[in-house]
Amino acid sequence: MTVRIPEPLKKQIEARAEREHRSLSAQVEHELARLFSTEQVRGPLKASRLLGRYAGKRMPTTKELRGVREALWSRLADDVE
């Protein structure tokens, strides 16, 4: 798929992708999925996307994963200061 994006918008997406440690493509996918999440465009994650780590087990919720991510990033920020 090819999408034309004005340069200022592309720079904003690139900056956010860098802050969130994603590739440009992954950031665009993330933003689109978030935009359409109320329409449930994305189905549940398949175990294969996580290399089977959670096969047969309860998957962590998005809220739980976000909490861990925030805790890790805040800890890293504390270490830098």
Beta strands, then each sheet from edge to edge (+ up, - down):
end
